[in-house]
């Protein structure tokens, strides 16, 4: 007769009964649910290996499909990014032309684009030739402007007019003068220096002039329309009382860089 | 070590039998039969231990109350060992009867425990046929256990 250990039997029975009663503890049930959610798929795989295989192979196929779709979408995104760059360029141009049209409506009903045809090196700071002339309605001393994305900027005035082209006296020229005003309203006269900077002369001694003040054309000149941006004050010199203050002005845009300018025909 | 290997093989065989050799809930409960046969061959201690460990593994692997199979297999193992000592263990009729009654007792115990713990219970409308099928398979497993000295 085989020996049966009574003690062993009691111990195992006690453990088994304890195991049974652990089902009453909520924490054990929570653990069991988590555990079964992991184990059950494995059990299902053991019971139905062909379904498990099918499941796994379907998942692998879907991963491949997802990868392919991802690559397609990435290519599309890159293509759209390129198209967006073109769109941005077109939009910039559009805004530029809108600005032109807006100015035309508000200030200068007769705004004529003109291409810079010729710019001699010896006249680099003084003048260039544009593609509009008498036949297009251009007159001497007509203002010539340039659109700088945000503002209309004075480039110069028409000097000599020929049939189909004209010469433009640039604001950087020593021969160029026009009435100007500061943001504060104080007036002066802008004069070119045949260089990169301009002088604003005859500012009243009591005028408040600060570095960074913007300078605009004033309407008092009669020829050049008012409110055209000229540049920014970079330095101020107070001379004796008879001459007032002189400001050094940096042009907002150098007309030397322009390819297309606009003539405001009177 | 032999015990562990037997438990693992029995468990795998159980998975296969339920998957491929069951019909409308009628299947061979390999682990239960092994518990009885190991108890008949090697005594109540071994049979009880086999039932205990096998029961824990099945409780952890399958849905149900933790400990339901553990306790019933443990008791059946010891009981089979005691009966095997009293009567001729190699008798096919004894094996058939033991397994037949064990299947019914296990089903009843699990039903009672699950009802007590408010767990879903499975239908046992074919319990007698299941018990009979298991009883018929029992002598084959007894021969295998005896020859291989499994458990």
HADDOCK unambig.tbl for C-alpha pairs under 7 A between the chains (distance, minus, plus):
assign (segid A and resid 1 and name CA) (segid B and resid 85 and name CA) 5.86 0.50 0.50
assign (segid A and resid 2 and name CA) (segid B and resid 43 and name CA) 5.68 0.50 0.50
assign (segid A and resid 4 and name CA) (segid B and resid 44 and name CA) 6.11 0.50 0.50
assign (segid A and resid 4 and name CA) (segid B and resid 45 and name CA) 5.50 0.50 0.50
assign (segid A and resid 5 and name CA) (segid B and resid 45 and name CA) 6.62 0.50 0.50
assign (segid A and resid 13 and name CA) (segid B and resid 71 and name CA) 6.66 0.50 0.50
assign (segid A and resid 16 and name CA) (segid B and resid 67 and name CA) 5.82 0.50 0.50
assign (segid A and resid 16 and name CA) (segid B and resid 70 and name CA) 6.10 0.50 0.50
assign (segid A and resid 16 and name CA) (segid B and resid 71 and name CA) 5.19 0.50 0.50
assign (segid A and resid 17 and name CA) (segid B and resid 71 and name CA) 6.89 0.50 0.50
assign (segid A and resid 19 and name CA) (segid B and resid 66 and name CA) 6.29 0.50 0.50
assign (segid A and resid 19 and name CA) (segid B and resid 67 and name CA) 5.16 0.50 0.50
assign (segid A and resid 20 and name CA) (segid B and resid 66 and name CA) 5.80 0.50 0.50
assign (segid A and resid 20 and name CA) (segid B and resid 67 and name CA) 4.71 0.50 0.50
assign (segid A and resid 20 and name CA) (segid B and resid 68 and name CA) 6.59 0.50 0.50
assign (segid A and resid 23 and name CA) (segid B and resid 65 and name CA) 6.79 0.50 0.50
assign (segid A and resid 23 and name CA) (segid B and resid 66 and name CA) 6.53 0.50 0.50
assign (segid A and resid 39 and name CA) (segid B and resid 61 and name CA) 6.60 0.50 0.50
assign (segid A and resid 43 and name CA) (segid B and resid 61 and name CA) 6.90 0.50 0.50
assign (segid A and resid 46 and name CA) (segid B and resid 15 and name CA) 6.90 0.50 0.50
assign (segid A and resid 47 and name CA) (segid B and resid 15 and name CA) 6.15 0.50 0.50
assign (segid A and resid 47 and name CA) (segid B and resid 19 and name CA) 5.59 0.50 0.50
